[in-house]
Amino acid sequence: MSKIIVDQIQKNGGTALTVPSADGTANQPVVTNGSGVLAFSPLAMPAADGSANYPVKTDGSGQLGFAPYALPATDGTAAQQLATNGSGALGWADAPSGAPTENDITFGSVVTSSARENVYSTGEWSSSGPWTTHYMNTMTHNQSAVQSWNSFLGDGRPESSSAYFYSGDGDGQRQREVQYANNKRMGHSYRDFYYYDNAATGNDYAGVTWRVMPIRNTSASNINVTVSAYLSCGNNNYGGSCTAVYKPSSSSVSAGGSVDYSSATGGTWSDISQRQSNSDNYSAGGTITVPANTTVLIMIISTHRYHTTYRYKDTNSFCSLDSTFSNSSIICDSRMLDALVRGRSPSNAQTTANPWQLYNWCATNHGNR
């Protein structure tokens, strides 16, 4: 057998390449150092081809192989990250939004209160209330719903530069304060207020407390939910109390259907329970249907009961929360809870209120769902 023994090889007119003086190990490719010296790579190639889109990896000891997980076949969109589904499949996903985490045992609500008789147009204000006559026993009356929602968000005249705010206006008053449940109930009972409004007779024009809890149905089917509350009631419809639910709508889905955050363009308030007579602490609530994959807002409104000179009592709480959230698909929507504390509705004004804009706020700040 003949053989040619050389130390170098060279193409005519090309660079002389020095060949290795000894053999390498299995599957080691020949590489150059860029200066005409060939050697065996310290990294051994896989012994066989892998499946499509599986990247090459090293075992840390010089052996290359194919990773057990395939990369996505196409590129994602700007700012997306590579993520696993937990079952060995990689894909592109939106970056974490920092949205609050949720589970079936965290219940929260947001509360605001006012001491200025702003339930009626001839209250203590130098002019009318936030808008006009304001009934506290309903959220289906448009002008009452507008004024209650804007006052709940902390400002009955949100477009004004100098008008009264109409909430959070007295010592100890609350303004968009978030509260969480210890166990089955959430809120306050017989809360004591002291403010200069000695309306002992009739108490028609009392102070007010608004509280909202966001409830989300995470399933693909509508679910009936029982809402329970205890409320105080001043008197009559101006100083009445109620429980109400807000269901969002979109350009193609009416209120009561499945609507995600970003699609919301409207919504409807419905009364669950109403009260128009004096009570320090009465049981309120009822059963509502929460649409599939949708968040609804439950508002409870109490008015402050005259107790003695300049002193008032207020009961405003959700109760029996273990029953409200007995279905594991029903959760308190922590993303919406954050929106109720921090969100802004750009079009809210004295005669306009758009709760659906907080759904859009959720989509922008915490991701759509």
Secondary structure, DSSP 4 states (H G I P E B T S, - for coil): ------SEE--TTS--EEPPSS---TTPPEEE-SSSBEEE-SSBPPSS---TTPPEEE-SSSBEEE-SSPPPSS---TT-EEEE-SSS-EEEEPPP--PPP--TT--EEEEEEE-S-TTSTTSSSSS-SSSS---SS-SSSHHHHHHHHHHHTT-SSTT-SSS---SS-STT--SSEEEE-SSS-EEEEEEEEE-S----SS--S--EEEEEEEEEE-SSS-EEEEEEEEEEE-BTTTB-EEEEEEEEEESSS-TTS---TTTEEEEEEEEEEEE-S-EEEEEEEEEEEEPTTEEEEEEEEEEPEEEETTEEEEEEEEE-HHHHT-STTEEE-HHHHHHHHH---TT-BTTB--THHHHHHHHHHH---
